Amino acid sequence: MHERVSLAEPAAERDLPEIPRSIAIIMDGNGRWAETRGLPVTEGHRAGTRALRRTVEASIDLGVESLIVYAFSTENWTRPSAEVEALMEIFEETIERELPDLAAQGVRTRFIGRRDRAPDLLQARMAAMEDETAANDRIDLWIAFDYGGRAELVEATRRLIEAGVRAEDVDEDAFAAALADPELLEPDLLIRTSGEQRISNFLLWQLAYSELVFVDRLWPDFDESDLHAALHEYSRRRRRFGGR
């Protein structure tokens, strides 16, 4: 089930009836946010990193166990080269300046997706951040970087073939174990900002029974009250997982 949520509704209360264990977010709207302000698109991406920090901290307060965000897709490489280069720099800045403060709050940061196409320095910082936060257990922050849902399914299939798994032994459990990181919790809730209503090749396997909430707010403006509005909508849903 999916629904567009109006963020004009009051939703700042903390007495939410149900908190999802795992939330996924498609952080959309950085470019439009910058355009409406007459700013370079890079400033929209930088504002987006601040929104990410706010959202992680709000998720900690709510007791969310896992948060996965779509930071850079396999298709994003087709953007103008100057924008891609600036994005790589912003990712490095985020790891250096924003994530350490979150780590001090108990955030375990993990990356999912390809890394081999990223600059060497960014790859090194990603690996270092994972090592430094490996023992943290307050919340898992998964950052999907150079990630595509179709690519993940293809790679899982290749792993099964390379492992010599017989066709008759391939079931949902076996396939799930071959995904990029089997420890990733399947999201209870997907939030997409900016008013777009599609999942854009994100977590195609894991989102099979997630509740989908689309909000009009551009990602850099997303804050705690917006998260609460989405969670209020989620709490109204009855998840049937295909049953009645």
C-alpha positions in Angstrom: 0.0 0.0 0.0 1.2 3.5 -0.7 -0.1 7.0 0.0 1.0 10.5 -0.4 1.1 12.3 2.9 0.3 15.9 3.5 2.8 17.4 5.8 0.5 20.2 6.7 -1.2 17.8 9.1 0.0 18.1 12.8 2.3 15.2 13.5 5.0 16.4 15.9 3.7 14.3 18.8 6.1 11.6 20.1 3.3 9.2 21.2 3.4 7.2 18.0 1.5 3.9 18.4 4.0 1.8 16.4 7.6 2.4 15.4 9.0 0.4 12.5 12.2 -1.5 13.1 13.6 -0.6 9.8 13.1 2.5 7.6 14.3 3.1 4.0 14.4 6.6 2.5 14.8 7.8 -1.1 16.3 11.2 -0.5 15.0 13.1 -3.4 14.8 16.8 -4.3 18.3 18.2 -3.7 18.6 19.7 -7.2 15.1 21.2 -7.1 15.7 22.7 -3.7 18.9 24.4 -5.0 17.2 25.6 -8.2 14.3 27.2 -6.3 16.9 29.2 -4.3 19.1 30.2 -7.3 21.9 28.1 -5.8 24.3 25.6 -7.5 23.0 22.0 -7.3 26.0 21.1 -5.1 24.5 23.3 -2.3 21.4 21.3 -2.5 23.4 18.1 -2.0 25.2 19.7 1.0 21.9 20.7 2.5 20.8 17.1 2.0 23.6 15.8 4.2 22.3 18.0 7.0 18.8 16.6 6.5 20.4 13.1 6.7 21.9 14.0 10.1 18.7 15.3 11.4 16.8 12.2 10.3 19.4 9.8 11.8 19.2 11.6 15.1 15.4 11.6 15.1 15.4 7.9 14.3 17.7 7.3 17.3 15.3 9.1 19.5 12.4 7.0 18.2 14.2 3.7 18.7 14.5 2.7 15.1 16.9 -0.1 14.7 17.9 0.3 11.0 17.9 3.2 8.6 18.9 2.7 4.9 19.2 5.7 2.6 19.6 5.9 -1.2 22.6 8.1 -1.6 23.8 7.4 -5.1 22.4 5.0 -7.7 24.1 3.0 -10.5 22.2 5.4 -12.9 23.5 8.5 -11.2 26.8 8.1 -13.0 25.0 9.4 -16.1 24.6 12.9 -14.5 27.0 15.7 -15.8 30.6 14.9 -14.9 31.0 18.1 -12.9 28.0 17.1 -10.7 29.3 13.6 -10.2 32.8 14.8 -9.2 31.2 17.3 -6.8 29.1 14.5 -5.3 32.1 12.4 -4.7 33.7 15.3 -2.8 30.6 15.8 -0.8 30.5 12.1 0.2 34.1 12.4 1.4 33.2 15.6 3.4 30.1 13.8 4.9 32.2 10.9 6.1 34.8 13.2 7.5 32.6 15.8 9.1 29.1 14.5 9.7 29.4 10.8 10.4 31.9 11.0 13.2 29.4 12.9 15.4 26.8 10.3 14.6 29.3 7.6 15.5 29.7 9.2 18.9 26.0 8.7 19.4 26.2 5.0 18.7 25.5 4.9 15.0 27.0 2.0 13.1 27.6 3.0 9.5 27.6 0.5 6.7 27.7 0.9 2.9 25.9 -1.3 0.4 26.6 -1.3 -3.4 29.7 -1.1 -5.5 32.8 0.7 -4.4 35.3 0.0 -7.1 34.1 2.9 -9.3 34.5 5.4 -6.4 37.7 7.5 -6.0 40.4 5.7 -4.0 40.2 8.2 -1.1 36.4 7.8 -0.8 36.8 4.0 -0.8 39.3 4.3 2.0 37.1 6.6 4.1 34.1 4.3 3.6 36.1 1.3 4.8 37.6 3.2 7.7 34.1 4.4 8.9 32.8 0.9 8.8 35.8 -0.3 10.9 35.5 2.5 13.4 31.8 2.0 14.0 31.6 -1.8 13.8 31.0 -2.1 17.6 28.2 0.5 17.7 24.8 -0.8 18.3 22.3 2.0 18.8 21.2 2.1 15.1 22.5 0.8 11.9 22.8 3.4 9.2 23.1 1.8 5.8 24.2 4.1 2.9 23.3 2.8 -0.5 26.2 4.0 -2.8 26.5 3.1 -6.4 23.6 0.8 -5.8 20.9 -0.6 -8.1 18.3 -3.2 -7.2 18.5 -5.0 -10.5 22.3 -5.2 -10.3 22.0 -6.6 -6.8 19.6 -9.4 -8.0 21.9 -10.2 -10.9 24.9 -10.5 -8.6 22.9 -12.7 -6.2 22.1 -15.0 -9.1 25.8 -15.1 -10.1 26.8 -16.0 -6.5 24.4 -18.9 -6.4 25.7 -20.2 -9.8 29.3 -19.8 -8.8 28.6 -21.6 -5.5 27.2 -24.5 -7.4 23.8 -24.3 -5.9 21.4 -26.7 -7.7 18.3 -25.2 -9.3 16.1 -27.3 -7.0 17.8 -25.9 -3.9 17.2 -22.3 -4.8 14.4 -20.9 -2.6 13.7 -17.5 -1.1 16.0 -18.1 1.9 18.9 -19.2 -0.4 18.4 -16.2 -2.6 18.2 -13.7 0.3 21.4 -15.1 1.7 23.1 -14.3 -1.6 22.1 -10.7 -1.6 24.7 -7.9 -1.2 24.4 -8.0 2.6 22.0 -10.5 4.2 22.2 -8.7 7.5 20.2 -5.8 6.1 16.7 -5.8 7.7 13.9 -5.7 5.2 12.4 -2.2 5.5 9.0 -2.0 7.2 8.5 1.5 5.7 9.9 3.3 2.6 9.7 7.1 2.5 10.4 9.0 -0.6 10.6 12.8 -0.6 9.9 15.4 -3.3 6.5 14.1 -4.4 7.8 11.5 -6.9 5.9 8.2 -6.6 8.3 5.4 -7.7 11.0 3.3 -6.1 13.7 4.0 -8.7 15.5 0.6 -8.7 15.9 0.7 -4.9 15.9 -2.5 -2.8 13.7 -4.4 -5.3 13.8 -7.7 -3.3 13.7 -6.1 0.2 10.7 -3.8 -0.4 8.3 -6.6 -1.4 6.0 -6.0 1.6 7.1 -2.6 2.8 4.6 0.2 3.3 5.3 3.1 0.9 4.8 6.7 2.0 5.4 9.5 -0.5 5.8 13.1 0.8 6.0 16.4 -1.1 8.7 17.9 1.0 12.1 18.2 -0.8 14.8 16.3 1.0 16.9 19.2 2.3 13.8 20.5 4.1 12.8 17.1 5.6 12.9 17.2 9.4 11.7 15.4 12.6 8.1 16.6 12.2 8.0 15.2 8.6 9.4 11.9 9.8 6.7 11.8 12.5 4.0 12.5 9.9 5.2 9.5 7.8 5.3 7.3 10.9 1.8 8.3 11.9 0.6 7.2 8.4 2.5 4.0 8.8 1.0 3.3 12.2 -2.5 3.5 10.6 -1.8 0.7 8.2 -2.6 -3.0 8.7 0.2 -5.0 7.2 -1.2 -8.2 5.8 1.8 -9.6 3.9 -0.5 -11.0 1.2 -3.0 -12.5 3.7 -6.3 -11.1 5.0 
